[in-house]
Amino acid sequence: MAKTKKSPVFLKPPSLNSLVTNSQRSINISLPSAKEVVSFLIQKTDTNEIAIHFVGKQKIAQLHAQYFHDPTPTDCITFPYEDPNFLGEVYVCPKVAEEYVKSHGGDVGEEITLYIVHGFLHLLGYEDTTPQSMKEMRTQEKKRLSTLAKNKLGVKIS
């Protein structure tokens, strides 16, 4: 489950549209396909700036420990900003997606796409801390994933 925390480190983000970075090397992600997903998601928001970072298990665990006092790897972590032009940052761990798919079935690219959507929803203010908010989060995830699928968009793995 994604974690959300206001970042005390970043005061003003750089000017950008949808920045997608990849510092992990476990999963070969098509960054153009990820950027298409992100660009599609933000087009119906009041902002046009967001950052998605694909990181390894060590980095996600470090962020998880630093901001949430939990040293275990997690799927994604979000850092919303209070800047009206910049929605925030989402850190996604593709290796966690791969491990989840190996034990539960599915497709790694679809799981990573889900993590991006989940983090994006957190940046929009959706939470999943109560049964009711979790139900609403799942509804919103399904809605956006369905729209992405209809538009033939999703993170591609090669």
C-alpha positions as CSV (number, residue, x, y, z in Angstrom):
1,M,0.0,0.0,0.0
2,A,1.4,3.4,-1.0
3,K,2.5,5.8,1.7
4,T,1.9,9.6,1.5
5,K,3.9,12.2,3.3
6,K,4.4,15.9,2.8
7,S,8.1,16.4,1.9
8,P,10.0,18.7,4.2
9,V,13.0,18.5,1.9
10,F,11.6,20.0,-1.3
11,L,10.5,23.7,-1.1
12,K,10.0,24.5,-4.8
13,P,10.1,21.9,-7.6
14,P,11.7,22.5,-10.9
15,S,9.6,23.6,-13.8
16,L,8.6,20.5,-15.8
17,N,5.6,18.7,-17.2
18,S,5.7,15.0,-16.5
19,L,9.2,14.0,-15.4
20,V,9.8,10.2,-15.4
21,T,13.2,9.0,-14.1
22,N,14.6,5.5,-13.7
23,S,17.4,4.7,-11.3
24,Q,16.7,1.0,-10.9
25,R,18.1,-1.7,-13.2
26,S,16.0,-4.8,-12.2
27,I,13.2,-4.3,-14.6
28,N,13.6,-2.9,-18.2
29,I,10.8,-0.3,-18.3
30,S,9.9,1.6,-21.4
31,L,10.1,5.2,-20.1
32,P,8.1,6.6,-23.1
33,S,5.2,4.3,-22.2
34,A,5.4,5.4,-18.6
35,K,5.5,9.0,-19.6
36,E,2.4,8.5,-21.8
37,V,0.5,7.1,-18.8
38,V,1.5,10.0,-16.6
39,S,0.7,12.6,-19.2
40,F,-2.7,11.0,-19.8
41,L,-3.5,11.0,-16.1
42,I,-2.6,14.6,-15.4
43,Q,-4.4,16.1,-18.4
44,K,-7.7,16.3,-16.5
45,T,-6.2,18.0,-13.4
46,D,-5.5,21.6,-12.6
47,T,-1.8,21.0,-12.8
48,N,0.5,19.8,-15.6
49,E,3.5,18.9,-13.5
50,I,4.3,15.7,-11.7
51,A,7.4,13.5,-11.2
52,I,7.5,9.7,-11.3
53,H,10.7,8.0,-10.1
54,F,11.3,4.3,-10.6
55,V,13.7,3.2,-7.9
56,G,15.2,0.0,-6.5
57,K,14.2,-1.9,-3.4
58,Q,17.0,-0.3,-1.4
59,K,16.0,3.3,-2.2
60,I,12.3,2.7,-1.6
61,A,13.1,1.0,1.7
62,Q,15.3,4.0,2.6
63,L,12.5,6.5,1.9
64,H,10.0,4.3,3.7
65,A,12.3,4.2,6.8
66,Q,13.1,7.9,6.6
67,Y,9.5,9.2,6.2
68,F,7.4,6.4,7.7
69,H,9.7,4.7,10.2
70,D,9.3,1.4,8.4
71,P,12.5,0.0,6.8
72,T,10.8,-2.5,4.5
73,P,10.4,-2.1,0.8
74,T,6.9,-0.9,-0.4
75,D,5.2,-0.5,-3.8
76,C,5.1,3.3,-4.0
77,I,5.5,6.4,-1.9
78,T,4.0,9.8,-2.7
79,F,5.1,13.3,-1.8
80,P,2.4,15.8,-2.5
81,Y,3.5,19.5,-2.9
82,E,1.5,22.5,-1.9
83,D,2.6,24.3,-5.1
84,P,-0.5,24.7,-7.4
85,N,1.6,24.1,-10.5
86,F,3.3,20.9,-9.2
87,L,1.2,17.9,-8.0
88,G,4.1,16.1,-6.4
89,E,6.3,13.1,-6.7
90,V,5.7,9.4,-6.8
91,Y,8.4,6.8,-6.1
92,V,7.6,3.4,-7.6
93,C,9.6,0.2,-7.0
94,P,9.2,-2.1,-10.1
95,K,11.0,-4.9,-8.3
96,V,8.2,-5.0,-5.7
97,A,5.7,-5.2,-8.6
98,E,7.7,-8.1,-10.1
99,E,7.7,-10.0,-6.8
100,Y,4.0,-9.4,-6.3
101,V,3.2,-10.7,-9.8
102,K,5.4,-13.8,-9.2
103,S,3.4,-14.7,-6.1
104,H,-0.1,-13.5,-7.1
105,G,-0.1,-13.7,-10.9
106,G,-0.6,-10.9,-13.4
107,D,1.5,-8.7,-15.6
108,V,4.5,-6.7,-14.3
109,G,3.7,-3.7,-16.6
110,E,0.1,-3.6,-15.5
111,E,1.2,-3.8,-11.8
112,I,3.6,-0.9,-12.3
113,T,0.8,1.0,-14.1
114,L,-1.4,0.4,-11.0
115,Y,1.3,1.7,-8.7
116,I,1.5,4.9,-10.8
117,V,-2.3,5.3,-10.7
118,H,-2.4,4.6,-7.0
119,G,0.3,7.2,-6.3
120,F,-1.3,9.7,-8.6
121,L,-4.6,9.3,-6.6
122,H,-2.8,9.9,-3.4
123,L,-1.4,13.1,-4.8
124,L,-5.0,14.1,-5.7
125,G,-6.0,13.6,-2.0
126,Y,-7.4,10.1,-2.0
127,E,-6.5,7.9,1.0
128,D,-6.7,4.3,1.8
129,T,-6.5,4.3,5.6
130,T,-10.0,3.3,6.4
131,P,-12.3,0.7,4.9
132,Q,-14.5,3.4,3.2
133,S,-11.5,5.4,1.9
134,M,-9.9,2.1,0.7
135,K,-13.1,1.2,-1.2
136,E,-13.1,4.7,-2.9
137,M,-9.4,4.4,-3.7
138,R,-10.1,1.0,-5.4
139,T,-13.0,2.4,-7.3
140,Q,-10.9,5.3,-8.6
141,E,-8.1,3.0,-9.5
142,K,-10.4,0.7,-11.5
143,K,-11.9,3.8,-13.3
144,R,-8.5,5.2,-14.3
145,L,-7.0,1.8,-15.2
146,S,-10.0,1.1,-17.4
147,T,-9.7,4.4,-19.2
148,L,-6.0,3.8,-19.7
149,A,-6.7,0.3,-21.1
150,K,-9.4,1.7,-23.5
151,N,-6.7,4.2,-24.8
152,K,-4.2,1.3,-25.1
153,L,-1.9,2.9,-22.5
154,G,0.2,1.2,-19.9
155,V,3.7,0.7,-18.8
156,K,5.6,-1.6,-21.2
157,I,8.3,-4.0,-20.0
158,S,10.9,-5.2,-22.5
